[in-house]
Amino acid sequence: MTGYDGPAPGLEIWPAEPAYCRPDVAQASFAHSLAMARKADELGFDWVSLSEHHYAPYIMTPNPCVMAGALAQVTSRAKIALLGPLVPLSNPVRLAEELAMVDMLSGGRLIVLFLRGTPNEHQTYDTDAAATRAMTQEGIDLIIKAWTSDEPFAWHGAQYQFSTVSVWPKTVQAPHPPIFGSGNSDESVRFAAARRMGIAFSFAPPEVVRDWVKLYQAEAASAGWQPGPEQVIYRGIAYAAESDARAMDEMGAFFGQKMAEQAQIQQKTMGGPPVVPLVLEPYFVGGPETLKGKMEAIRDCGVGVVDLAWGIGDPAQREAAMECFADGVLGVAQGL
């Protein structure tokens, strides 16, 4: 469920326009997201995740720290994975403060993946697209220093200048929450490995993931350390049903040609990420035995954490799919 109630009649008024946001539908979407998080926590999933998006009706979290704070109050056990805040769109000192608050409110359950964002998201605050990679990398270094310094300090970098940095509260987790970086480019992989950060991939075929993981491991070895599989995340859209046939039929009914057309329009008009095959034809779809095999295949690529996006179907179907996965796959997947 998203915060609009149907496609716009033409490209020039695609529903990124605020006029298409119905407050009642948007409010119901937030309520459903919190209910799904609560259910995931109860079913035994290891974490619940969220991300930052702008100009978009499909994920309404322009400030993910606000949503993460809400998740901290409806879950008690699962980690809260913020995948992730867009560093170039924020004051990195403020981001360090807000994330520390989430870690405090959740009792030390925060996990963070710092991201650069996409062109449409950079337009949100008229951010210089050419500078966003440098802003992201320097911002991560600044946030880590802010979390680990016991004394106020000044920061004079190429992208950011602060006369005094002193973050309160400190994070519950010491020296700081687990940090991941994007793995969707060779340069990003090298940056994460050099800083002993985890790495995250999304919507890529297993053979591509395998090559990226090898590069990550090689770069980490050059930096003098060896990452474990728990430091490699793979994210994909998921749908589970009692059989492969039923899962594929229900997914096909949800996506269909209309969904493909809308995704292409969204990419062209909003400047979002390219619509790759594993978005329109998700990898983690099927019955329990098929999904177990897919989990094993991803594990064999070096992945230790799978982040499942339950984005197919209406709210009742999403909850049923998550329950089916928990009953037939979750325990096996966690033991891989």
Helices and strands as residue ranges (DSSP letters): G 11-13, G 18-20, H 23-43, E 47-50, H 64-74, E 79-86, G 87-89, H 92-105, E 110-115, H 119-124, G 129-131, H 132-148, E 153-156, E 161-165, E 179-182, H 186-194, E 198-202, H 206-222, G 229-231, E 232-240, H 244-270, H 277-280, E 284-286, H 288-300, E 305-309, H 315-325, I 326-330, H 331-334
